[in-house]
Amino acid sequence: MNYRHAFHAGNHCDVLKHAALALILESLRTKDKPFTVLDTHAGRGLYDLDSPEAARSGEHRGGILRLGDDPAIPASLAPYLEAVRRQNPFGGQRWYPGSPMIVRDALRAGDSAKFCELHPEERAALDRLIGTDRRIRLYEGDGYQAVRAFLPPKERRGLVLIDPPFEEPGEFDRLAGAVADGVRRWASGAFMIWRPVKDEAGYQRCLAALSALGIGKTLVVELRIAPAARDRLTGSGLFIINPPFGLGPALAGMLAYLSDRLAMAPGGGWAVRETERGAVILDQKGGA
Ligand SMILES: C[S@@+](CC[C@H](N)C(=O)[O-])C[C@H]1O[C@@H](n2cnc3c(N)ncnc32)[C@H](O)[C@@H]1O
């Protein structure tokens, strides 16, 4: 396990994933009934963008740092930018929230969350951040096992976030298996899966396996900031099962903006495709 998210925090992939996460959480908060979140690959929770790791990769400079004040910024990015602002109460963008902090800040008194992290140092850092918050449980161990162990929760509403590092071969196949189990166990939950734009064959296999599950409503989202390159990640995507009402159009508007704002080179683009019982209900794309 060599992966450290500190090198990638706040990059274009995080912007896409965390902006969508913040929108889903906002939607879950609109109803009084409690919701729960399972974050299977949680990371350390908070990242210092002045750290040597962030300085070495510089990835955040092509991500969150490009989203400064801009009057044209779409309203759909507001919950995400607010989540970042909450970690920087005195201004600036030094502290970048990982998914667990974005989730924690969205929980109300009766809501709950489970975070799973395999790496001991990352987990210890997250443990310190969570402190004595009784709404949250932190687990050591494999995130895919957590899907099987913790679903279904007692709540009908909520989200499973699956955000693996994709550094081992076969990740897409493990992912497809875990999601299939998860959906069978908790049909009313939303699932958001992040994926890098790489290993196209693995991704297509995963997509076919998930499509064969006969899930009611799914959203497939992609953002590319440049043409594919061997030495760096130029795009990422989300696969969202049971998305909240209105998320597809909100993401389409957001991606049209982000693909322009985060573009590194001509040749990137974005796509949002929503299907309901196999029928396409939204299909939008654009090129940069
Ligand atoms: C992409 S990072 C997670 C970032 C985080 N979800 C966020 O958005 O801020 C992936 C994390 O998964 C952890 N990890 C790797 N394999 C795992 C496994 N099998 N189960 C749980 N965590 C794992 C890594 O240590 C790393 O912290």
The ligand as an SDF file (V2000), in Angstrom:
LIG
                    3D

 27 29  0  0  0  0  0  0  0  0999 V2000
   -8.2590    7.8020   -2.8740 C   0  0  0  0  0  0  0  0  0  0  0  0
   -7.8510    7.6370   -1.1920 S   0  0  0  0  0  0  0  0  0  0  0  0
   -9.3070    8.1090   -0.3620 C   0  0  0  0  0  0  0  0  0  0  0  0
   -9.6270    9.5590   -0.3900 C   0  0  0  0  0  0  0  0  0  0  0  0
  -10.8680    9.9350    0.3470 C   0  0  0  0  0  0  0  0  0  0  0  0
  -12.0000    9.0760    0.0060 N   0  0  0  0  0  0  0  0  0  0  0  0
  -11.2270   11.3640    0.0700 C   0  0  0  0  0  0  0  0  0  0  0  0
  -12.0380   11.6070   -0.8430 O   0  0  0  0  0  0  0  0  0  0  0  0
  -10.7440   12.2500    0.7570 O   0  0  0  0  0  0  0  0  0  0  0  0
   -7.8790    5.8970   -0.9520 C   0  0  0  0  0  0  0  0  0  0  0  0
   -7.6100    5.4850    0.4850 C   0  0  0  0  0  0  0  0  0  0  0  0
   -7.9220    4.0950    0.5980 O   0  0  0  0  0  0  0  0  0  0  0  0
   -7.0040    3.4900    1.4990 C   0  0  0  0  0  0  0  0  0  0  0  0
   -7.0670    2.0460    1.1850 N   0  0  0  0  0  0  0  0  0  0  0  0
   -6.3540    1.3320    0.2810 C   0  0  0  0  0  0  0  0  0  0  0  0
   -6.8380    0.0730    0.1880 N   0  0  0  0  0  0  0  0  0  0  0  0
   -7.8910   -0.0080    1.0440 C   0  0  0  0  0  0  0  0  0  0  0  0
   -8.8300   -1.0280    1.3730 C   0  0  0  0  0  0  0  0  0  0  0  0
   -8.7710   -2.2330    0.7870 N   0  0  0  0  0  0  0  0  0  0  0  0
   -9.7880   -0.7460    2.2770 N   0  0  0  0  0  0  0  0  0  0  0  0
   -9.8670    0.4810    2.8670 C   0  0  0  0  0  0  0  0  0  0  0  0
   -9.0020    1.4850    2.5990 N   0  0  0  0  0  0  0  0  0  0  0  0
   -8.0400    1.2510    1.7000 C   0  0  0  0  0  0  0  0  0  0  0  0
   -5.6930    4.1800    1.2100 C   0  0  0  0  0  0  0  0  0  0  0  0
   -4.8150    4.0870    2.3180 O   0  0  0  0  0  0  0  0  0  0  0  0
   -6.1640    5.6200    0.9330 C   0  0  0  0  0  0  0  0  0  0  0  0
   -6.1260    6.3860    2.1090 O   0  0  0  0  0  0  0  0  0  0  0  0
  1  2  1  0
  2  3  1  0
  2 10  1  0
  3  4  1  0
  4  5  1  0
  5  6  1  0
  5  7  1  0
  7  8  2  0
  7  9  1  0
 10 11  1  0
 11 12  1  0
 11 26  1  0
 12 13  1  0
 13 14  1  0
 13 24  1  0
 14 15  1  0
 14 23  1  0
 15 16  2  0
 16 17  1  0
 17 18  1  0
 17 23  2  0
 18 19  1  0
 18 20  2  0
 20 21  1  0
 21 22  2  0
 22 23  1  0
 24 25  1  0
 24 26  1  0
 26 27  1  0
M  CHG  2   2   1   9  -1
M  END
$$$$
